[in-house]
Amino acid sequence: MQRTIILNTPPVVPASGVAVFDLNNLLGTCLESLNLDLGGTAFTKSMITGLILKANNKIIWESDGTKHNLAELFKGYIAVDDVARLCINFMEQKARTPMAFQSGAIDLSPASGITNLKLEVTIAGATAPTLGGVAEVSAITVDPAEKDIRFLLKRRHRAPQSIAAAGKFAVIVPHMDPAGGGSLFQRIGVVTANYTSVQLMWNGSVQLDLTKAQIEFMQKKAGRVPQTGFLCLDFLLDNIQSGRLFDTTPGGGCQSAQLYLTLSAGETITVETEELLALNAY
């Protein structure tokens, strides 16, 4: 972070409805994070049922207050959960290299092609809510060493799925299929209360096959903080990005990729991805 910019207050912050932040005052900077302040008589993160960031009216990032907070707590970026604040972080704060640290931050220079940026916050069941916040930004990078990551955004898309009973199931992961172009995954998160093991395949080869206890042990060893009801396949556990991303693009040699979960009971799960892609790939 080089400096902070106060966010334009949404014209309306409804008790139930959509509050819209006009983020065009951030154009010309490199956006690293959005820090939202929740206030009012009764307004909690669980009452944020939708978070959508749009660039040029394309959805580049989506979640909700509860699910995104689980992901941030998992990474260990927040030592103690602050009930009145929610951070949408686009960077890798624990990365070991400058390029990995900056990856995912949103270049909003004229060269990026982004001319309109807004954040839509859907609220349900609040009482006299207020909503504000600040953006953490830095100057646009001109370092030739970072040219390859300059226009890559941290994309987050989601896919809810209903699973009827216990067993092992193939899970839909947004943009994983190489036939559709694939993607570069930093993490794949699954909100699930009943998973007991996870298996990841790439070109028919097992990339990982772990029980819940095994994967959580490895994550704790790496300094992550596993959350109840949340599975995260974190491909950056050692905080190094080069050679670590789960690449399902045809250019990366991927012909097939699949995620399998074993559940002890049926439930509705939600898969949320963290990917690195250019805006023109959306």
C-alpha positions in Angstrom: 0.0 0.0 0.0 1.3 3.4 -1.0 -1.8 5.4 0.0 -5.5 5.2 0.8 -8.5 6.7 -0.9 -11.9 7.1 0.8 -14.6 5.3 -1.1 -17.6 7.3 -2.5 -20.5 6.5 -0.2 -23.3 4.6 -2.0 -26.3 6.9 -2.6 -28.6 4.4 -0.9 -27.7 1.7 1.7 -31.0 -0.2 2.1 -31.9 -2.6 4.9 -32.7 -5.1 2.2 -31.5 -4.3 -1.3 -28.3 -3.4 -3.2 -25.9 -0.6 -2.3 -23.6 0.4 -5.1 -20.1 1.9 -4.7 -18.9 4.0 -7.7 -15.2 3.2 -7.7 -14.2 5.4 -10.7 -12.3 7.7 -8.3 -9.8 4.8 -8.1 -9.0 4.9 -11.9 -5.4 5.6 -12.6 -4.1 3.6 -9.5 -3.3 0.0 -8.8 -6.1 -1.3 -6.5 -4.8 -3.6 -3.8 -7.7 -4.0 -1.5 -11.1 -2.6 -0.5 -11.8 -2.2 3.2 -15.5 -1.9 4.0 -16.9 -0.4 7.2 -20.3 -1.8 8.4 -22.3 0.4 10.7 -25.9 1.1 11.8 -28.3 -0.4 14.3 -27.9 -4.0 13.1 -25.6 -4.9 10.2 -23.3 -7.9 10.1 -21.2 -9.6 7.4 -23.8 -12.4 7.3 -26.3 -9.9 6.1 -24.2 -9.2 3.0 -25.7 -11.9 0.8 -23.9 -10.7 -2.4 -20.6 -8.9 -3.2 -20.0 -8.3 -6.9 -17.1 -6.3 -8.4 -17.6 -5.2 -12.0 -15.1 -3.8 -14.4 -16.6 -2.4 -17.6 -19.8 -4.2 -16.5 -18.1 -7.6 -16.4 -18.3 -9.5 -13.2 -14.7 -10.1 -12.2 -15.1 -10.9 -8.5 -18.1 -12.3 -6.6 -18.8 -13.8 -3.2 -20.8 -12.9 -0.1 -19.9 -11.6 3.4 -19.8 -14.9 5.2 -18.0 -17.0 2.5 -15.4 -14.3 1.7 -14.7 -13.8 5.4 -13.9 -17.5 5.8 -11.4 -17.3 2.9 -9.6 -14.3 4.4 -9.5 -15.9 7.9 -8.1 -19.1 6.3 -5.2 -17.2 4.7 -4.3 -15.8 8.1 -4.4 -12.2 6.9 -6.8 -11.4 9.8 -5.6 -12.4 13.3 -8.9 -11.5 15.0 -12.2 -11.3 13.1 -13.5 -7.7 13.2 -17.3 -7.9 13.0 -17.6 -4.3 11.7 -15.0 -4.6 8.8 -14.7 -6.7 5.7 -11.6 -6.6 3.5 -11.6 -7.6 -0.2 -8.0 -8.3 -0.7 -6.6 -8.8 -4.2 -2.9 -9.3 -3.3 -0.9 -12.1 -1.8 0.2 -10.5 1.4 2.4 -13.3 2.5 4.1 -13.9 -0.8 7.9 -14.2 -0.8 8.6 -12.4 -4.1 7.6 -8.9 -5.3 5.8 -10.4 -8.4 3.8 -12.9 -6.4 3.0 -10.2 -3.8 1.6 -7.9 -6.4 -0.2 -10.5 -8.5 -3.9 -10.0 -8.5 -3.8 -6.3 -7.7 -6.0 -4.5 -10.3 -4.2 -2.2 -12.7 -6.6 0.7 -13.4 -4.4 2.7 -15.7 -5.6 3.8 -19.1 -3.6 1.0 -20.6 -5.7 -1.6 -18.7 -8.8 -0.7 -20.7 -10.9 -0.4 -17.6 -13.0 2.7 -17.8 -15.7 1.8 -15.2 -15.5 0.1 -11.9 -18.2 -0.5 -9.3 -18.9 -2.7 -6.3 -22.4 -4.0 -5.7 -23.3 -5.0 -2.1 -26.5 -6.9 -1.6 -27.9 -6.6 1.9 -30.7 -8.6 3.6 -32.3 -8.1 7.0 -30.2 -5.2 8.3 -31.5 -2.4 10.5 -30.6 1.2 9.5 -27.3 0.1 8.0 -24.4 2.4 7.0 -21.6 1.4 4.6 -18.4 3.1 3.8 -14.7 2.3 3.6 -11.3 3.0 2.0 -9.3 1.6 -0.8 -5.6 0.7 -0.5 -3.8 1.6 -3.7 -0.3 2.1 -5.1 1.2 3.7 -8.1 1.0 1.8 -11.4 4.0 -0.4 -11.8 6.5 0.4 -14.6 9.0 -2.3 -13.6 9.8 -4.4 -16.7 10.2 -7.4 -14.5 6.4 -7.2 -13.6 5.1 -6.8 -17.2 3.9 -10.4 -17.3 1.6 -9.9 -14.3 0.6 -6.3 -14.7 -2.8 -6.8 -16.3 -3.7 -10.0 -14.5 -6.7 -9.7 -12.2 -7.7 -11.8 -9.2 -10.9 -13.3 -10.6 -13.3 -14.9 -8.1 -16.3 -16.7 -9.5 -18.7 -19.1 -7.7 -20.9 -22.2 -8.3 -23.5 -23.5 -5.8 -24.3 -27.2 -6.2 -26.8 -29.5 -4.4 -25.5 -33.0 -3.6 -28.3 -35.4 -2.5 -26.5 -38.0 -0.4 -23.2 -39.2 1.0 -20.5 -40.5 -1.4 -17.8 -39.4 -3.8 -18.8 -36.8 -6.3 -17.3 -34.8 -9.2 -17.6 -31.1 -8.3 -18.2 -28.2 -10.8 -15.4 -25.7 -10.6 -15.9 -22.5 -12.6 -13.5 -22.2 -15.5 -11.6 -25.4 -14.7 -12.5 -27.2 -18.0 -9.7 -26.7 -20.5 -12.2 -27.1 -23.4 -13.5 -23.7 -22.3 -10.1 -22.1 -22.0 -9.2 -23.3 -18.5 -7.7 -21.0 -15.9 -4.8 -20.3 -13.6 -5.9 -21.2 -10.1 -4.3 -19.8 -6.9 -7.0 -21.4 -4.7 -10.2 -23.3 -4.9 -12.5 -22.9 -1.9 -15.5 -25.0 -1.1 -18.1 -24.1 1.6 -19.0 -27.6 2.9 -19.9 -29.0 6.3 -19.6 -32.6 5.4 -16.5 -33.3 3.3 -14.2 -36.1 4.5 -11.6 -36.2 1.7 -10.7 -34.5 -1.5 -9.1 -35.6 -4.8 -7.7 -33.5 -7.6 -7.0 -34.8 -11.1 -5.0 -33.3 -14.0 -4.7 -35.2 -17.3 -5.9 -38.3 -15.6 -3.2 -38.2 -13.0 -3.8 -37.8 -9.3 -2.4 -34.4 -8.1 -3.6 -34.8 -4.5 -5.7 -37.3 -2.6 -6.1 -36.3 1.1 -8.4 -36.7 4.0 -9.7 -33.6 5.8 -7.3 -34.2 8.7 -4.3 -34.6 6.4 -5.0 -31.4 4.4 -5.7 -29.3 7.5 -2.5 -30.5 9.1 -0.5 -29.5 6.0 -2.2 -26.1 6.0 -1.6 -25.4 9.7 2.1 -26.4 9.2 2.2 -23.7 6.5 0.7 -21.0 8.7 -2.9 -21.1 7.3 -5.9 -21.2 9.6 -8.4 -23.9 8.5 -12.0 -22.7 9.1 -15.0 -24.8 10.1 -17.2 -25.6 7.1 -14.7 -24.4 4.6 -12.3 -26.5 2.4 -9.5 -24.6 0.6 -7.2 -26.1 -1.9 -4.4 -23.6 -1.6 -1.7 -24.0 -4.3 0.4 -21.2 -2.7 1.0 -22.8 0.7 4.7 -22.0 0.6 3.9 -18.4 -0.5 5.7 -18.9 -3.8 3.7 -18.5 -7.0 6.1 -19.5 -9.8 5.4 -23.1 -10.8 2.7 -23.5 -8.1 -0.5 -22.4 -9.8 -2.9 -25.1 -10.8 -2.9 -24.5 -14.6 -5.9 -26.0 -16.5 -5.3 -24.0 -19.7 -4.6 -25.9 -23.0 -1.5 -23.8 -23.4 -0.3 -25.2 -20.1 -0.7 -28.7 -21.4 -4.0 -29.5 -19.7 -6.4 -31.8 -21.5 -8.7 -32.6 -18.5 -9.0 -31.6 -14.9 -11.5 -32.6 -12.2 -12.1 -32.1 -8.5 -13.8 -34.9 -6.4 -15.2 -34.5 -2.9 -16.2 -37.3 -0.6 -19.1 -36.2 1.7 -20.5 -37.9 4.8 -24.0 -36.5 4.0 -25.8 -34.6 1.3 -25.7 -30.9 1.3 -25.6 -27.7 -0.8 -22.0 -26.7 -1.4 -20.6 -23.5 -3.0 -17.3 -23.5 -4.9 -15.5 -20.2 -5.0 -12.3 -19.8 -7.1 -9.3 -17.5 -6.9 -7.7 -17.2 -10.4 -5.3 -15.0 -12.3 -6.6 -13.8 -15.7 -6.6 -10.8 -17.9 -9.8 -8.8 -18.3 -10.1 -9.8 -22.0 -10.4 -13.4 -21.0 -13.7 -12.9 -19.2 
